[in-house]
Amino acid sequence: MAENRAAINIQKIEDGLLTAGDSMDEELVRAIEEYLDEAKAAQAAGDDQEAIAITNKVLERMEKSETSA
C-alpha cells in the first residue's frame, strides 16, 4: 500500500509540473525536481515511507504556490 501511495504522489507531482510548471517560480521548480529525484531514489531503495514523506511535503508546497499565485 505504501508503495502505491509513493507512486501516486510521484505521479501527481510530475503531472503538476507539466500543467503548472510554466507558471511556477524557476527556483521552486528546481527544488521540486530535486525532491522528486530524492523520492524516486528512496522508492527505488525500498524506503516507501521516506518517499511518501518527501512527496507529501512537495505536494503541500505545490498547493501553497498555486493558492498564492
N, C-alpha and C positions, 0 to 999 in steps of 0.2 A: 504494500500500500504506500509506504514512504517513497519507494522508487517511482511510483506513478505520480505522486504529488510533486516530486522534484522535476520530473519530466514535464508535467503540466505547467509548472511555474516557469521553467526554462522556455517553453513554447510561448507562453504569454508575454514574456519579456522580449523574445525575438519578434513576435507579432507587433508588439508595441513600438519597438524600434523601427520596424518597417512602416508603420502607419503614422507615427508621431515623431519619428527621429528628426525629420527636417525642421520641425518647429521647436525642437529642444535645443538648449544651450549645448554648444560643442563639447564643453568640458564635462557636462553631465552625461552626454552620450559616451564619451571616452570612459568615464568612471563606470557606467553601466556595463559597457563591453568588457571591462576588466573584471568586474564582479561576475559577469556571466561566464567568463573563462574559468574563474575560480570555482564557480558552482558546477560547471561541467567536469572539471578535474576532480572535485570531491565526489561527484556522482560516479565517475569512472573508477575511482578508488574504492567504491562501495560505501562511502560515507554519505548516505542519503540524508541523514539528519542535518549534516553540515550544509549540504546542497540546498535543503529546504530553508534553513536559517538564512543563508545568503540571499536566496531568491525572494524570500519574504521581505527582506529589507529593501531589495531593489524594487520590487513591485510597489511597496509603500512610498518609496522615493519618487517613482514614476507617477504615482497617483497624485502626490503633492505637487509635482511640477505641472500636471495637467490642470489642477484646480487653481493654480496661481498664474497660469498663462492667460 
